[in-house]
Amino acid sequence: MLLSFISTLIVLCSIGLIGIFLHESNILLLLMSIEIILLGLNCTWIFFGYFMDDIVGQIMPLFILTVAAAEAAVFLALIVVYYRIRGVIYAESMNLLQG
């Protein structure tokens, strides 16, 4: 049973990493790939917390999801503002944000 959980986590993290390397120029797909990796890590906390009978492993994903939601909200707000100014959302054109 634990092996099937671990294989599911490996598949989730692999999909996220493949998405990051395949979609380097599309910011929205890059953000979705990062969220998939965070989902895999949250599932890791939950599964090992369940198998070790530890409540910390089941509570910690709530904090991680909260931080991920705040990060996604700020990131999407920056993308909307950048799109209004430039009209494109490609990662190659994001180097103009360096200050």
MODA-V118111 format. One record per residue. N is the residue number from 0. RES is the residue in one letter. PHI is phi as a letter, one per 40 degrees, with the letter a starting at -180 (* if undefined). NEAR is the number of other C-alpha atoms within 8 Angstrom. D_CENTER is the distance of its C-alpha to the mean C-alpha in Angstrom with 2 decimals. Layout:
n: [N;N]
res: [RES;RES]
phi: [PHI;PHI]
near: [NEAR;NEAR]
d_center: [D_CENTER;D_CENTER]
//
This chain:
n: [0;1;2;3;4;5;6;7;8;9;10;11;12;13;14;15;16;17;18;19;20;21;22;23;24;25;26;27;28;29;30;31;32;33;34;35;36;37;38;39;40;41;42;43;44;45;46;47;48;49;50;51;52;53;54;55;56;57;58;59;60;61;62;63;64;65;66;67;68;69;70;71;72;73;74;75;76;77;78;79;80;81;82;83;84;85;86;87;88;89;90;91;92;93;94;95;96;97;98]
res: [M;L;L;S;F;I;S;T;L;I;V;L;C;S;I;G;L;I;G;I;F;L;H;E;S;N;I;L;L;L;L;M;S;I;E;I;I;L;L;G;L;N;C;T;W;I;F;F;G;Y;F;M;D;D;I;V;G;Q;I;M;P;L;F;I;L;T;V;A;A;A;E;A;A;V;F;L;A;L;I;V;V;Y;Y;R;I;R;G;V;I;Y;A;E;S;M;N;L;L;Q;G]
phi: [*;c;c;c;c;c;c;c;c;c;c;c;c;c;c;c;c;c;c;c;c;c;b;c;c;c;c;c;c;c;c;c;c;c;c;c;c;c;c;c;c;c;c;c;d;c;c;c;c;c;c;c;f;b;c;c;c;c;c;d;c;c;c;c;c;c;c;c;c;c;c;c;c;c;c;c;c;c;c;c;c;c;c;c;c;c;g;b;b;b;c;c;c;c;c;c;c;c;b]
near: [4;5;6;7;9;9;8;8;12;9;8;12;12;9;11;14;11;8;11;12;7;6;10;9;8;10;11;6;10;13;9;9;13;11;10;12;14;10;9;12;10;12;10;10;12;11;10;9;13;11;7;6;6;9;8;7;13;12;8;10;12;8;8;10;9;8;8;10;8;8;8;9;8;8;8;8;8;8;9;8;8;11;10;7;6;6;7;6;11;9;10;6;7;8;7;6;5;4;3]
d_center: [25.61;23.42;23.31;21.93;19.09;18.31;18.57;16.13;13.52;14.47;14.20;10.64;9.54;12.12;11.05;7.64;9.92;12.57;10.68;10.02;13.70;15.15;13.84;14.31;16.39;14.59;12.33;11.14;10.26;8.52;6.26;6.02;5.56;2.66;1.96;4.78;4.83;4.38;6.72;8.78;9.28;10.31;12.57;13.99;15.04;16.56;18.39;19.85;20.75;22.55;24.36;25.41;26.35;24.49;23.38;21.10;18.78;18.67;18.45;15.81;12.86;14.32;13.97;10.38;9.67;12.08;10.62;7.13;9.55;11.75;9.47;8.64;12.39;13.61;11.76;13.08;16.39;16.70;16.14;18.81;21.19;20.82;21.46;24.51;25.88;25.33;24.87;22.25;18.51;18.44;16.86;20.38;21.81;19.39;21.61;23.91;21.74;22.82;25.38]
//
